[in-house]
Amino acid sequence: MKEKYSEDHVVSTGTYTAVWLVLLVLLAATIAVARLHLLARFSVLGTLAIASIKAGLVLAFFMHLKYEGGFLKGMLAVVLSALTILIGMTFVDVWYR
Amino acid sequence: MSTETGHVDHLGKKMGMWFFLFTEILFFGGMFLLYAIFRSKYAQAFHAVAAEENLLLGTINTVILLTSSFTIALSIAAVKRGENILSSHLQLATILMGFAFLVIKVFEWNAKITLGLYPDSPLLLKRGKGEILFFGLYYVITGLHGLHVLVGCIVIAFMLFFTRRKTIDRGNYARLENTGLYWHFVDIVWIYLYPLFYLIT
């Protein structure tokens, strides 16, 4: 019997180890970007982009989201959209006050 | 809880934790918003003062938290395979890393407080508005994050107890899985705090 939500799906140790190593490589990359000024004036955007890739990896593999159904993914998208709108509108308010 | 014939609501077991995490995203999101607004207003001061942060200690703490996320994820996989002993060792490792994170955090705070850099300190009040705001945000946000780490350690300690007692096992591990979700969330918050307070200089 195939379950819709593959709850008993066990992510392999190899996959977790690979994700952990990639996270450490990205950590080294973010230090390089910030301290060696690799991206010049885009270093702030660069470090935040790397942080988001790291967060995405943690969400997808460690938090199992990759293997979940559409409901949780959809809810997360709603929350992140709400946060983006909140931040965007506040900035518009502050800039054009 | 799960029987051969009974229906088990796998999604429902996790949904409550995810909904709680959604509120946590908005909670920390509000503080990130405050940081972003004041950073855009006092860009030069934030730029200069972030350089005073101890990059080495911040980086060590990042490695610790990323690794602790790795071990709690492995502990859940171990329970699903029926390896409770291995799982309990991995949970213990996670708790120890959580405490190591907090100890380093205490050293960092202590170094700043010794220098006279704490909210409302005479030294800090003499500095510019941007620096006062930076340190205010630093203490509030890392403090609340540290509190989350402490709570996580306590909850994992309970899970460790349950795993040893085998009330958490391969057929019943929702509590451990939800604890893991919380711990990973705390890790993600730090993934963003690290560049904001240590790197963007």
Interface residues (C-beta under 8 A of the other chain):
Chain A: E3 Y5 E7 D8 V10 V11 S12 T13 Y16 T17 V19 W20 L23 L24 L27 T30 I31 A34 R35 S43 V44 T47 L48 I50 A51 K54 A55 V58 L59 F61 F62 M63 H64 E68 G69 F71 L72 M75 L76 V79 L80 A82 L83 L86 I87 T90 F91 V94
Chain B: V8 H10 L11 K14 M15 W18 F19 F22 I25 L26 G29 G30 F32 L33 A36 I37 S40 K41 L55 T59 T62 V63 L66 T67 S69 F70 I72 A73 L74 A77 K80 R81 E177 G180 L181 H184 F185 D187 I188 I191 Y192 Y194 P195 L199 I200 T201
